[in-house]
């Protein structure tokens, strides 16, 4: 999918959660929506866009939510790969 389209879609999700007065809940809502409704490859493309373009085009709230979720997701993945 076109990365610009993903950025646009992520910003639409962010616009919905922008009304939430608790920023942490808004960020959780954005991250939760992306986890539940976006295919893994869509999330991967958005993360790649974030890394390559420093989140260009993403709203501040979406940028923060995706960045925080990416850090958490990458840590979780690394922990799952470690042998016991």
C-alpha positions, 0 to 999 in steps of 0.5 A: 500500500502507498505509504502516503495513504497509510499516513493519511489513514493513521491521521484519520484515526488520530483525529478521532482520538484527538477528542480524548482529553487524556493523551495517554488514553488517546495514544492507547486508542490509536495503537489499539486500533492499528493493532486490531484493524491493520494488517501486520504488513501495513503496520510494518510499512508505517513503522518503516515510514516513521524510521525513514522519514521521521514521521513526516506527514503524521500528526504529533499525536499519531507520531507519538502513539506509533513511536511508543507502540513500535518501541513496545512491540519491538521489545516484546518481539525481542523478548519472545526470541530470547531462549529461556 
